[in-house]
Amino acid sequence: MRHLGTLLLVALAMLPLASPAAAAENLVVQVATEPPGLDLTATPASATAAVVFYNVQEALVKVDRHGKLVPWLAERWNTSDNKNYTFFLKRGVRFHNGREMKAADVKFVIDRAMNPETKHPAPANYAAIGDIIVKDDYTITFTLKTTTANFLLNMARQGSVIYPREAVDTLKSEPIGTGPYKLGEWVRGDRIVLVKNSDYHVKGLPKLDRVTYRFIPDPNAALAALKAGDVDAAMFGLGPEHIPDLQKDARFQVIVGETTNDVIMSMNNSKKPFTDVRVRRAVTYGINKPDVVKGAMFGLGRVIGTNVDPLNPYFVDMSGAMPYDPAKAKKLLAEAGYPHGFEAVLRVAPQYYYTVRTGEVLADQLSKIGVKIKIEQIEWGQWLSRVWKDADYDLTIIGHAEAWDIANYANPKYYFRYDSAEFQKLFQESEITVDDKARRELYVKMQKKLVEDAPVVWLYIHPRLAVTKKGLQGLWKDLPAPAFDLSEVSWAK
């Protein structure tokens, strides 16, 4: 028996042990907000894109970590006249249900996005498309009505992800795509789990076996979860006040980078008193933006003056175009018929901590020019339905994460309700101008027009603030697209 026991011990000793590296191929990520749904063709919410875009679903074209457009589900494309674009699809790409992606799937997806009945969140991205021709299973041509400078970018946006026709009815809760991860489970109010797609079309990716998104909206709770080891990474939601201490903690690595997330205070341009441009300008002059960044973001964030973010090649620094001037603000209010100011309700969603903090600073500043602000906190789902969809608000604060979204200001039905024929004309010209110099000049004119009309107050760019355990590698430093691409993320061996 002793001999048998010895043999057993020897045999056990020869078995491979479960190494920490093997266990570490899982990742637990904190995010501040639970997505309202997982259908990128139904919601513009960045909370949805953070989970689904690039991880579960992908598009023909991709914005890479450097902000460049690169071929993705299409291995290449060509055009001879900037009006007819032929895409050659990557062969062997399979949806998560096992079926190969074909050109007919691409046509179905874009046709559906163009159909008004589907209520796609960004139909203007496809308005220039005149015809879509499937030439064979791997070749598809888009014929445009007019030249469209942003056509390739539009094909790379989150609303242009490719999915199988048979999955269209379950996209909201069970999205199927071609991405490096599949949806494992969604436990409402707690977590979303993604699992490795072993048939992913990029060899060697993904490097993680399992990713769990945990919804922790409170910055202090997120910090506690990180320090307790309950989460491996805080991707969005840690307060900027936590960053200095975490930078000194050897257990963690801190990523501070640029984003396209412009934080704005919107004014309802269709509702008095904000129908008057003098009132909108007064509100802008009544805000000390550098102090907002200090008070709400502990100095982390770049003051901006228009919608165009610093990662955009046509960015012009307009942050000083309407500087803090409370005397001028009071004069404009008096000219507009509000010598004693007015009252307004500011609706914010506390799931995004910066909206409440920024609102508190703004309320204090605006009180000094006679504008009395009442802050009303509402849930994110309420914000989407009441503010974004129905424009039921006076003032609101939110970050707009999507790049190249100046088109929102050319849409009078967007929740800003900004309606300027002159701006719309400039925007339409910019969309059909492919010469870079001429287009740049149009973007300068658009930015100056936005400053002049002051439809919203552009406050600051919310920086990329991510904190992870030491050893996690492959995360993007900057976010030129509203996505958390986890395909290349891994633990150092």
VONU-807474 format. One record per residue (C-alpha): z negated, y negated, x. Coordinates in nm, 2 decimals. Each point is the difference from the previous one (the first is absolute). Layout:
BEGIN
+--------+--------+--------+
!      Z !      Y !      X !
+--------+--------+--------+
!      Z !      Y !      X !
...
+--------+--------+--------+
This chain:
BEGIN
+--------+--------+--------+
!      Z !      Y !      X !
+--------+--------+--------+
!   0.00 !   0.00 !   0.00 !
!  -0.08 !  -0.24 !   0.29 !
!   0.34 !   0.08 !   0.15 !
!   0.17 !  -0.07 !  -0.34 !
!  -0.19 !  -0.33 !  -0.02 !
!   0.11 !  -0.10 !   0.35 !
!   0.36 !   0.08 !  -0.09 !
!  -0.03 !  -0.21 !  -0.31 !
!  -0.14 !  -0.29 !   0.19 !
!   0.28 !   0.02 !   0.26 !
!   0.26 !   0.02 !  -0.28 !
!  -0.15 !  -0.31 !  -0.17 !
!   0.00 !  -0.19 !   0.32 !
!   0.37 !   0.07 !   0.04 !
!   0.08 !  -0.16 !  -0.34 !
!   0.14 !  -0.35 !   0.02 !
!  -0.27 !  -0.26 !  -0.10 !
!   0.07 !  -0.28 !  -0.25 !
!   0.04 !  -0.30 !   0.22 !
!  -0.10 !  -0.36 !  -0.09 !
!   0.36 !  -0.10 !   0.05 !
!   0.12 !   0.25 !  -0.26 !
!  -0.26 !  -0.14 !  -0.25 !
!   0.10 !  -0.35 !   0.09 !
!   0.35 !   0.03 !  -0.15 !
!  -0.15 !  -0.14 !  -0.32 !
!  -0.04 !  -0.37 !  -0.06 !
!  -0.22 !  -0.19 !  -0.25 !
!   0.11 !  -0.35 !  -0.07 !
!  -0.18 !  -0.28 !  -0.19 !
!   0.20 !  -0.23 !  -0.22 !
!  -0.14 !  -0.27 !  -0.22 !
!   0.20 !   0.06 !  -0.32 !
!   0.10 !   0.31 !  -0.20 !
!   0.37 !  -0.02 !  -0.09 !
!   0.07 !  -0.07 !  -0.37 !
!   0.26 !   0.27 !   0.02 !
!   0.21 !   0.18 !   0.27 !
!   0.34 !  -0.10 !  -0.12 !
!   0.16 !  -0.25 !   0.24 !
!   0.28 !  -0.06 !  -0.26 !
!  -0.25 !  -0.12 !  -0.26 !
!  -0.26 !  -0.21 !   0.19 !
!   0.02 !  -0.26 !   0.28 !
!  -0.37 !   0.07 !   0.09 !
!  -0.06 !   0.02 !   0.38 !
!  -0.27 !   0.26 !  -0.08 !
!   0.27 !   0.23 !  -0.12 !
!   0.22 !  -0.07 !   0.30 !
!  -0.29 !   0.06 !   0.24 !
!  -0.02 !   0.36 !  -0.11 !
!   0.36 !   0.09 !  -0.11 !
!   0.25 !  -0.21 !   0.20 !
!   0.11 !   0.17 !   0.33 !
!  -0.26 !   0.28 !  -0.05 !
!   0.11 !   0.17 !  -0.32 !
!   0.33 !  -0.18 !  -0.08 !
!   0.27 !  -0.15 !   0.22 !
!   0.32 !  -0.21 !  -0.04 !
!   0.35 !   0.02 !   0.15 !
!  -0.11 !  -0.28 !   0.25 !
!  -0.33 !  -0.06 !   0.16 !
!  -0.18 !  -0.31 !   0.14 !
!  -0.15 !   0.14 !   0.32 !
!  -0.32 !  -0.11 !   0.17 !
!   0.19 !  -0.28 !   0.18 !
!   0.14 !  -0.14 !  -0.32 !
!   0.35 !   0.13 !   0.07 !
!   0.22 !   0.17 !  -0.26 !
!   0.08 !   0.36 !   0.11 !
!   0.19 !   0.29 !  -0.16 !
!  -0.23 !   0.25 !  -0.17 !
!   0.11 !   0.22 !  -0.29 !
!   0.34 !  -0.13 !   0.09 !
!   0.08 !   0.09 !   0.36 !
!   0.25 !  -0.29 !   0.02 !
!   0.20 !  -0.25 !  -0.21 !
!   0.30 !  -0.22 !   0.04 !
!   0.17 !  -0.30 !  -0.16 !
!   0.31 !  -0.19 !   0.09 !
!  -0.04 !  -0.29 !  -0.24 !
!  -0.37 !  -0.02 !  -0.09 !
!   0.09 !   0.09 !  -0.36 !
!   0.07 !   0.38 !   0.03 !
!  -0.28 !   0.20 !   0.17 !
!   0.05 !   0.37 !   0.06 !
!  -0.31 !   0.20 !   0.09 !
!   0.01 !   0.34 !   0.17 !
!  -0.30 !   0.20 !  -0.10 !
!  -0.21 !   0.21 !   0.23 !
!   0.06 !   0.36 !  -0.06 !
!  -0.27 !   0.25 !  -0.07 !
!  -0.25 !  -0.24 !  -0.15 !
!  -0.20 !   0.17 !  -0.27 !
!  -0.21 !  -0.14 !  -0.28 !
!  -0.36 !   0.13 !  -0.03 !
!   0.12 !   0.24 !  -0.27 !
!   0.23 !   0.17 !   0.25 !
!   0.33 !  -0.13 !  -0.12 !
!   0.24 !  -0.17 !   0.24 !
!   0.05 !  -0.37 !  -0.04 !
!   0.37 !  -0.09 !  -0.09 !
!   0.20 !  -0.31 !  -0.06 !
!  -0.03 !   0.06 !  -0.37 !
!  -0.37 !  -0.06 !   0.03 !
!   0.05 !  -0.33 !   0.17 !
!   0.24 !  -0.11 !  -0.28 !
!  -0.25 !   0.11 !  -0.27 !
!  -0.28 !  -0.20 !   0.16 !
!   0.19 !  -0.32 !   0.04 !
!   0.17 !   0.02 !  -0.34 !
!  -0.35 !   0.04 !  -0.15 !
!  -0.13 !  -0.30 !   0.19 !
!   0.29 !  -0.21 !  -0.13 !
!  -0.06 !   0.11 !  -0.37 !
!  -0.20 !  -0.27 !  -0.18 !
!  -0.16 !   0.26 !  -0.22 !
!  -0.19 !   0.15 !   0.30 !
!  -0.18 !  -0.33 !   0.06 !
!   0.03 !   0.03 !   0.38 !
!  -0.23 !  -0.26 !   0.16 !
!   0.28 !  -0.15 !   0.22 !
!   0.33 !   0.03 !  -0.19 !
!   0.14 !  -0.30 !   0.19 !
!   0.02 !   0.21 !   0.31 !
!   0.28 !   0.20 !  -0.16 !
!   0.18 !  -0.28 !  -0.20 !
!   0.28 !  -0.03 !   0.24 !
!   0.10 !   0.37 !  -0.02 !
!   0.33 !   0.04 !  -0.19 !
!   0.06 !   0.37 !   0.05 !
!  -0.14 !   0.31 !   0.16 !
!   0.24 !   0.27 !   0.10 !
!  -0.10 !   0.35 !   0.11 !
!   0.27 !   0.12 !   0.24 !
!  -0.16 !   0.33 !   0.09 !
!  -0.35 !   0.15 !   0.02 !
!  -0.08 !  -0.21 !   0.31 !
!   0.21 !  -0.31 !  -0.04 !
!  -0.06 !  -0.29 !  -0.24 !
!   0.16 !  -0.34 !  -0.03 !
!  -0.15 !  -0.32 !  -0.16 !
!   0.25 !  -0.26 !  -0.11 !
!  -0.15 !  -0.35 !  -0.03 !
!   0.11 !  -0.27 !  -0.24 !
!  -0.06 !  -0.26 !   0.27 !
!  -0.12 !   0.01 !   0.36 !
!  -0.37 !   0.05 !   0.01 !
!  -0.18 !  -0.08 !   0.33 !
!  -0.31 !   0.20 !  -0.09 !
!   0.18 !   0.31 !  -0.14 !
!  -0.12 !   0.23 !   0.28 !
!  -0.35 !  -0.14 !  -0.02 !
!   0.00 !   0.06 !  -0.37 !
!   0.10 !   0.36 !   0.06 !
!  -0.31 !   0.02 !   0.23 !
!  -0.25 !  -0.14 !  -0.25 !
!  -0.27 !   0.20 !  -0.17 !
!   0.18 !  -0.01 !  -0.34 !
!   0.30 !   0.18 !   0.16 !
!  -0.17 !   0.32 !   0.09 !
!   0.20 !   0.32 !  -0.07 !
!  -0.14 !   0.27 !  -0.23 !
!   0.15 !   0.29 !  -0.19 !
!   0.12 !  -0.06 !  -0.36 !
!  -0.21 !   0.29 !  -0.13 !
!  -0.32 !  -0.18 !   0.12 !
!   0.05 !  -0.33 !  -0.17 !
!  -0.24 !   0.05 !  -0.29 !
!  -0.30 !   0.08 !   0.23 !
!   0.05 !  -0.26 !   0.27 !
!  -0.31 !  -0.20 !  -0.12 !
!  -0.24 !   0.28 !   0.07 !
!   0.19 !   0.26 !   0.21 !
!   0.27 !  -0.17 !   0.22 !
!   0.25 !   0.22 !   0.17 !
!   0.20 !  -0.12 !   0.29 !
!   0.13 !   0.09 !   0.35 !
!  -0.30 !  -0.14 !   0.19 !
!  -0.22 !   0.16 !   0.27 !
!  -0.27 !   0.06 !  -0.25 !
!  -0.02 !   0.15 !  -0.35 !
!  -0.25 !  -0.10 !  -0.26 !
!  -0.29 !   0.25 !   0.01 !
!  -0.23 !  -0.14 !  -0.27 !
!  -0.10 !  -0.32 !  -0.16 !
!  -0.36 !  -0.01 !  -0.12 !
!  -0.02 !  -0.32 !  -0.20 !
!  -0.26 !  -0.24 !   0.12 !
!  -0.07 !   0.19 !   0.32 !
!   0.29 !   0.11 !   0.22 !
!   0.37 !   0.09 !   0.05 !
!   0.08 !   0.28 !   0.23 !
!   0.33 !   0.04 !   0.18 !
!   0.10 !   0.33 !   0.18 !
!   0.25 !   0.07 !   0.27 !
!   0.36 !   0.05 !  -0.10 !
!   0.09 !   0.29 !   0.23 !
!   0.37 !  -0.05 !  -0.08 !
!   0.02 !  -0.36 !   0.10 !
!   0.33 !  -0.11 !   0.13 !
!  -0.13 !  -0.16 !   0.32 !
!  -0.08 !   0.26 !   0.26 !
!  -0.36 !   0.00 !   0.12 !
!  -0.13 !  -0.21 !  -0.29 !
!  -0.24 !  -0.05 !  -0.16 !
!  -0.28 !   0.07 !   0.25 !
!  -0.28 !   0.01 !  -0.25 !
!  -0.06 !   0.29 !  -0.24 !
!  -0.19 !  -0.19 !  -0.27 !
!  -0.07 !  -0.37 !  -0.08 !
!  -0.27 !  -0.10 !  -0.25 !
!   0.00 !  -0.36 !  -0.14 !
!  -0.34 !  -0.10 !  -0.12 !
!  -0.04 !  -0.30 !  -0.23 !
!  -0.28 !  -0.22 !   0.13 !
!   0.05 !  -0.36 !  -0.12 !
!  -0.32 !  -0.16 !   0.13 !
!   0.03 !  -0.11 !   0.37 !
!  -0.36 !   0.08 !   0.08 !
!   0.03 !   0.35 !  -0.15 !
!   0.32 !   0.06 !   0.20 !
!  -0.18 !  -0.10 !   0.32 !
!  -0.29 !   0.23 !  -0.09 !
!   0.24 !   0.29 !  -0.06 !
!   0.18 !  -0.06 !   0.33 !
!  -0.33 !  -0.01 !   0.20 !
!  -0.13 !   0.31 !  -0.18 !
!   0.31 !   0.19 !   0.09 !
!   0.10 !   0.05 !  -0.37 !
!   0.34 !  -0.16 !   0.07 !
!   0.21 !   0.00 !   0.32 !
!   0.18 !  -0.33 !  -0.06 !
!  -0.04 !  -0.31 !  -0.21 !
!   0.35 !  -0.11 !  -0.06 !
!  -0.05 !  -0.29 !  -0.24 !
!  -0.33 !  -0.13 !  -0.14 !
!  -0.23 !  -0.06 !   0.29 !
!  -0.13 !  -0.36 !   0.00 !
!   0.12 !  -0.22 !   0.29 !
!  -0.36 !  -0.07 !   0.07 !
!  -0.04 !   0.37 !   0.12 !
!   0.27 !  -0.02 !   0.26 !
!  -0.19 !  -0.16 !   0.29 !
!  -0.28 !   0.26 !   0.00 !
!   0.24 !   0.29 !  -0.04 !
!   0.21 !  -0.12 !   0.30 !
!  -0.32 !   0.04 !   0.21 !
!  -0.07 !   0.35 !  -0.14 !
!   0.13 !   0.27 !   0.23 !
!   0.04 !   0.25 !  -0.28 !
!   0.28 !  -0.20 !  -0.16 !
!   0.33 !  -0.17 !   0.07 !
!   0.10 !  -0.31 !  -0.18 !
!   0.36 !  -0.10 !  -0.09 !
!   0.07 !  -0.36 !  -0.08 !
!   0.36 !  -0.07 !  -0.07 !
!   0.25 !  -0.20 !  -0.20 !
!   0.11 !   0.08 !  -0.36 !
!   0.23 !  -0.14 !  -0.26 !
!  -0.29 !  -0.04 !  -0.24 !
!   0.00 !  -0.37 !  -0.10 !
!  -0.32 !  -0.09 !  -0.19 !
!   0.07 !  -0.26 !  -0.26 !
!  -0.16 !  -0.18 !  -0.29 !
!   0.25 !   0.00 !  -0.28 !
!   0.01 !  -0.27 !  -0.26 !
!   0.15 !   0.08 !  -0.34 !
!   0.30 !  -0.24 !   0.01 !
!   0.06 !   0.05 !  -0.38 !
!  -0.35 !  -0.10 !  -0.10 !
!  -0.15 !  -0.35 !   0.00 !
!  -0.10 !  -0.18 !   0.22 !
!   0.19 !   0.21 !   0.25 !
!   0.34 !  -0.08 !  -0.16 !
!  -0.04 !  -0.34 !   0.18 !
!   0.11 !   0.02 !   0.36 !
!  -0.25 !  -0.29 !   0.08 !
!  -0.28 !   0.23 !  -0.10 !
!   0.12 !   0.29 !   0.20 !
!   0.04 !  -0.23 !   0.31 !
!  -0.35 !  -0.14 !  -0.06 !
!  -0.15 !   0.34 !  -0.01 !
!   0.18 !   0.08 !   0.33 !
!  -0.12 !  -0.32 !   0.16 !
!  -0.35 !   0.08 !  -0.12 !
!  -0.03 !   0.32 !   0.20 !
!  -0.10 !   0.01 !   0.36 !
!   0.18 !   0.32 !   0.11 !
!  -0.16 !   0.04 !   0.35 !
!  -0.34 !  -0.02 !  -0.16 !
!   0.11 !   0.26 !  -0.26 !
!   0.08 !   0.24 !   0.29 !
!  -0.33 !  -0.07 !   0.16 !
!  -0.20 !   0.04 !  -0.31 !
!   0.17 !   0.29 !  -0.17 !
!   0.15 !   0.19 !   0.31 !
!  -0.24 !  -0.10 !   0.28 !
!   0.29 !  -0.16 !   0.18 !
!   0.22 !   0.30 !  -0.01 !
!   0.33 !  -0.10 !  -0.17 !
!   0.29 !  -0.23 !   0.06 !
!   0.04 !  -0.31 !  -0.21 !
!   0.34 !  -0.02 !  -0.17 !
!   0.20 !  -0.26 !  -0.20 !
!   0.26 !   0.20 !  -0.17 !
!   0.09 !   0.35 !  -0.12 !
!   0.19 !   0.10 !   0.32 !
!  -0.24 !   0.19 !   0.23 !
!   0.00 !  -0.02 !   0.39 !
!   0.15 !   0.35 !   0.03 !
!   0.32 !  -0.13 !  -0.17 !
!   0.27 !  -0.12 !   0.23 !
!   0.06 !  -0.31 !  -0.22 !
!  -0.37 !  -0.11 !   0.01 !
!  -0.06 !  -0.37 !   0.04 !
!  -0.36 !  -0.12 !   0.05 !
!  -0.07 !  -0.22 !  -0.30 !
!  -0.38 !   0.04 !   0.01 !
!  -0.04 !  -0.37 !   0.07 !
!   0.25 !  -0.13 !  -0.25 !
!  -0.26 !  -0.08 !  -0.27 !
!  -0.33 !  -0.04 !   0.20 !
!  -0.35 !  -0.03 !  -0.15 !
!  -0.01 !  -0.35 !  -0.16 !
!  -0.26 !  -0.03 !  -0.28 !
!   0.07 !  -0.37 !  -0.05 !
!   0.37 !   0.07 !  -0.05 !
!  -0.09 !   0.28 !  -0.24 !
!  -0.21 !  -0.22 !  -0.22 !
!   0.27 !  -0.27 !  -0.01 !
!   0.26 !   0.26 !  -0.11 !
!  -0.24 !   0.13 !  -0.27 !
!  -0.05 !  -0.35 !  -0.13 !
!   0.38 !  -0.06 !  -0.01 !
!   0.04 !   0.32 !  -0.20 !
!  -0.26 !  -0.11 !  -0.25 !
!  -0.30 !   0.19 !   0.13 !
!  -0.21 !  -0.28 !   0.17 !
!  -0.32 !   0.21 !  -0.05 !
!   0.16 !   0.33 !   0.08 !
!   0.02 !   0.30 !  -0.23 !
!  -0.15 !   0.35 !  -0.05 !
!   0.18 !   0.33 !   0.07 !
!  -0.07 !   0.37 !   0.02 !
!   0.07 !   0.19 !   0.32 !
!   0.06 !   0.37 !  -0.06 !
!  -0.06 !   0.23 !   0.29 !
!  -0.02 !   0.38 !   0.06 !
!  -0.32 !   0.09 !   0.20 !
!   0.16 !   0.32 !   0.12 !
!   0.16 !  -0.23 !   0.26 !
!  -0.31 !  -0.16 !   0.15 !
!   0.20 !  -0.29 !   0.15 !
!   0.10 !  -0.13 !  -0.35 !
!  -0.36 !  -0.06 !  -0.10 !
!  -0.11 !  -0.15 !   0.33 !
!   0.31 !  -0.23 !   0.01 !
!  -0.06 !  -0.10 !  -0.36 !
!  -0.35 !  -0.10 !   0.07 !
!   0.10 !  -0.22 !   0.29 !
!   0.29 !  -0.16 !  -0.20 !
!  -0.23 !  -0.07 !  -0.30 !
!  -0.23 !  -0.19 !   0.22 !
!   0.28 !  -0.20 !   0.17 !
!   0.18 !  -0.08 !  -0.33 !
!  -0.32 !  -0.12 !  -0.17 !
!   0.01 !  -0.29 !   0.25 !
!   0.33 !  -0.13 !  -0.16 !
!  -0.13 !   0.06 !  -0.35 !
!   0.15 !   0.34 !  -0.07 !
!  -0.27 !   0.22 !  -0.14 !
!   0.08 !   0.37 !   0.05 !
!  -0.16 !   0.29 !  -0.19 !
!   0.05 !   0.33 !   0.18 !
!   0.06 !   0.30 !  -0.22 !
!   0.01 !   0.34 !   0.16 !
!   0.21 !   0.26 !  -0.16 !
!   0.10 !   0.36 !   0.08 !
!   0.32 !   0.06 !   0.20 !
!   0.17 !   0.17 !  -0.30 !
!  -0.09 !  -0.30 !  -0.22 !
!   0.14 !  -0.23 !   0.27 !
!   0.33 !   0.19 !   0.00 !
!   0.03 !  -0.01 !  -0.38 !
!  -0.13 !  -0.34 !  -0.08 !
!   0.09 !  -0.21 !   0.31 !
!   0.30 !   0.17 !   0.16 !
!   0.17 !   0.13 !  -0.31 !
!  -0.10 !  -0.25 !  -0.27 !
!  -0.07 !  -0.32 !   0.20 !
!  -0.33 !  -0.04 !  -0.19 !
!  -0.19 !  -0.22 !   0.25 !
!  -0.05 !  -0.35 !   0.13 !
!  -0.06 !   0.08 !   0.37 !
!  -0.01 !   0.33 !   0.19 !
!  -0.03 !   0.12 !   0.36 !
!   0.17 !   0.30 !   0.15 !
!   0.18 !   0.11 !   0.31 !
!   0.38 !   0.07 !  -0.03 !
!   0.06 !   0.28 !   0.25 !
!   0.37 !   0.06 !  -0.03 !
!   0.22 !  -0.15 !   0.26 !
!   0.30 !  -0.21 !  -0.09 !
!  -0.13 !  -0.07 !  -0.35 !
!   0.12 !  -0.36 !  -0.03 !
!   0.21 !   0.12 !  -0.30 !
!  -0.32 !  -0.02 !  -0.21 !
!   0.03 !  -0.38 !   0.01 !
!   0.36 !   0.02 !  -0.13 !
!  -0.12 !   0.20 !  -0.30 !
!  -0.13 !  -0.23 !  -0.28 !
!  -0.15 !   0.30 !  -0.18 !
!  -0.22 !   0.10 !   0.30 !
!  -0.37 !  -0.07 !  -0.07 !
!   0.02 !  -0.33 !   0.19 !
!   0.24 !  -0.12 !  -0.27 !
!   0.16 !  -0.23 !   0.26 !
!   0.34 !  -0.11 !  -0.13 !
!   0.21 !  -0.21 !   0.23 !
!   0.37 !   0.00 !  -0.04 !
!   0.04 !  -0.15 !   0.35 !
!  -0.21 !   0.27 !   0.17 !
!   0.18 !   0.27 !  -0.19 !
!   0.33 !  -0.13 !   0.12 !
!  -0.12 !  -0.01 !   0.36 !
!  -0.13 !   0.36 !  -0.03 !
!   0.33 !   0.13 !  -0.15 !
!   0.19 !  -0.16 !   0.28 !
!  -0.23 !   0.16 !   0.26 !
!   0.06 !   0.34 !  -0.16 !
!   0.37 !  -0.01 !   0.05 !
!   0.00 !  -0.17 !   0.34 !
!   0.03 !   0.25 !   0.28 !
!   0.05 !  -0.25 !   0.28 !
!  -0.34 !  -0.01 !   0.17 !
!   0.00 !  -0.37 !   0.09 !
!   0.12 !  -0.11 !  -0.34 !
!  -0.26 !   0.22 !  -0.17 !
!  -0.28 !  -0.13 !   0.22 !
!   0.09 !  -0.35 !  -0.11 !
!  -0.03 !   0.10 !  -0.36 !
!  -0.34 !   0.16 !   0.07 !
!  -0.12 !  -0.32 !   0.15 !
!   0.12 !  -0.19 !  -0.31 !
!  -0.17 !   0.25 !  -0.23 !
!  -0.33 !  -0.03 !   0.19 !
!   0.01 !  -0.38 !  -0.02 !
!   0.08 !   0.02 !  -0.37 !
!  -0.30 !   0.22 !  -0.06 !
!  -0.23 !  -0.24 !   0.18 !
!   0.14 !  -0.28 !  -0.21 !
!  -0.05 !   0.18 !  -0.33 !
!  -0.33 !   0.16 !   0.09 !
!   0.03 !   0.29 !  -0.26 !
!  -0.29 !   0.17 !   0.17 !
!  -0.24 !  -0.07 !   0.29 !
!   0.09 !   0.21 !   0.30 !
!  -0.33 !   0.05 !   0.18 !
!   0.01 !   0.25 !   0.28 !
!   0.15 !   0.33 !   0.13 !
!  -0.26 !   0.28 !  -0.05 !
!  -0.01 !   0.17 !   0.35 !
!   0.03 !   0.37 !   0.06 !
!  -0.36 !   0.10 !   0.04 !
!  -0.04 !   0.37 !   0.06 !
!  -0.29 !   0.19 !   0.16 !
!   0.02 !   0.36 !   0.10 !
!  -0.21 !   0.25 !   0.20 !
!   0.09 !   0.02 !   0.36 !
!   0.28 !   0.25 !   0.07 !
!   0.21 !  -0.07 !  -0.30 !
!   0.35 !  -0.10 !   0.11 !
!   0.34 !  -0.09 !  -0.14 !
!  -0.10 !  -0.27 !  -0.25 !
!   0.22 !  -0.30 !  -0.03 !
!  -0.15 !  -0.32 !   0.14 !
!   0.20 !  -0.24 !  -0.22 !
!   0.11 !   0.06 !  -0.36 !
!   0.36 !  -0.13 !  -0.05 !
!   0.01 !   0.21 !  -0.32 !
!  -0.27 !   0.06 !  -0.26 !
!  -0.06 !   0.36 !   0.11 !
!  -0.25 !   0.20 !   0.20 !
!   0.24 !   0.24 !   0.18 !
!  -0.21 !   0.29 !   0.11 !
!   0.28 !   0.23 !   0.11 !
!  -0.06 !  -0.05 !   0.37 !
!  -0.38 !  -0.03 !  -0.01 !
!  -0.20 !   0.26 !   0.18 !
!  -0.33 !   0.07 !   0.18 !
!   0.01 !  -0.01 !   0.38 !
!  -0.05 !   0.34 !   0.15 !
+--------+--------+--------+
